[in-house]
Amino acid sequence: MNYSFETDLLGPKAEIEGTFDPGEKETFDCPGEPPCFVIESISINDEEFEIDCLCDETLKEIEQAAFDDAHNNYDPY
């Protein structure tokens, strides 16, 4: 599912776009799959930001912000 949200990134507001997969619960015959968010683009003040310039810690913060935003705003039904 394509997903976008706004968050504070290094000060200014940033628009984050990516693909969010809510994952699947473990069942008897399937190990399940954890949720994941793949960042496709980051825009600050309508200019695209280079993702490769971000450290792993910042990327993890963005991923957590995506999970939090999706949890608060996503309704699969």
Steps between C-alpha positions, in 0.01 A plus 500: 500500500640840408513722803609857569510709815663811646752500783771721644832403343810674627290808581266579209187309402567225248263313273590130501371268227545127491341161499350372824424134560315433827635144510318180588442327830662165568273199448538129553642439152651842419777682688337838433667816381593812698377839381739701285526843341720563195587867451466611139545876535548777753405857415580808706350830381403334168860393431591133496753402766771243428418188704858370480616799709305384806656287771345170605373651826307771313357243258382290797335811650320561170391135486366522857316823415343322201385211721360742759318708239364194321387345828309816588351558153479165316180298501525181293122462495 
